[in-house]
Amino acid sequence: MLALGCLFPVLFFIGGAILGAIWFGEQGSIWGAIAGLVLGTLAPLVMFWAFAGARKKKTDKR
């Protein structure tokens, strides 16, 4: 899971740039890359926060 979290920013950056270019041209490519980078950075943070919360709940029940 950690390896996927490391790759999300890169994959979302590239995917956003490609989709932005297809849909909106050169300017869309720039905005798509920025949006992909932001979403790709937030996705692992949200997953880490969710897993940490689940782990805390699991240890609190003992």
C-alpha positions as CSV (number, residue, x, y, z in Angstrom):
1,M,0.0,0.0,0.0
2,L,2.9,2.3,0.7
3,A,4.2,1.9,-2.8
4,L,0.9,2.9,-4.3
5,G,0.8,6.0,-2.1
6,C,4.2,7.0,-3.4
7,L,3.1,6.6,-7.0
8,F,-0.2,8.4,-6.7
9,P,1.2,12.0,-7.2
10,V,3.1,11.0,-10.3
11,L,0.3,9.0,-11.8
12,F,-2.3,11.6,-11.1
13,F,0.0,14.3,-12.4
14,I,0.5,12.5,-15.7
15,G,-3.1,11.5,-16.0
16,G,-4.4,15.0,-15.3
17,A,-2.0,16.5,-17.9
18,I,-3.2,14.0,-20.5
19,L,-6.9,14.3,-19.8
20,G,-6.6,18.1,-19.6
21,A,-4.8,18.2,-22.9
22,I,-7.4,16.0,-24.6
23,W,-10.4,17.9,-23.2
24,F,-9.2,21.5,-23.1
25,G,-5.9,21.8,-25.1
26,E,-2.6,23.2,-23.9
27,Q,-4.1,25.4,-21.1
28,G,-6.1,22.4,-19.8
29,S,-3.0,20.3,-19.7
30,I,-1.4,22.7,-17.2
31,W,-4.5,22.9,-15.0
32,G,-5.0,19.1,-15.2
33,A,-1.5,18.5,-14.2
34,I,-1.8,20.8,-11.2
35,A,-5.1,19.3,-10.1
36,G,-3.7,15.8,-10.6
37,L,-0.7,16.6,-8.4
38,V,-2.9,18.1,-5.7
39,L,-5.3,15.1,-5.7
40,G,-2.4,12.7,-5.9
41,T,-0.8,14.2,-2.9
42,L,-4.0,14.3,-0.9
43,A,-5.1,10.7,-1.6
44,P,-2.2,9.0,0.4
45,L,-2.7,11.5,3.2
46,V,-6.4,10.6,3.5
47,M,-5.6,6.9,3.3
48,F,-3.0,7.2,6.0
49,W,-5.4,9.2,8.2
50,A,-8.1,6.6,7.7
51,F,-5.8,3.6,8.5
52,A,-4.4,5.4,11.5
53,G,-7.9,6.0,12.8
54,A,-8.9,2.4,12.2
55,R,-5.8,1.1,13.9
56,K,-6.4,3.3,16.9
57,K,-10.0,2.1,17.2
58,K,-8.8,-1.5,17.0
59,T,-6.3,-1.0,19.8
60,D,-8.8,0.9,22.0
61,K,-11.1,-2.1,22.1
62,R,-8.6,-4.3,24.0
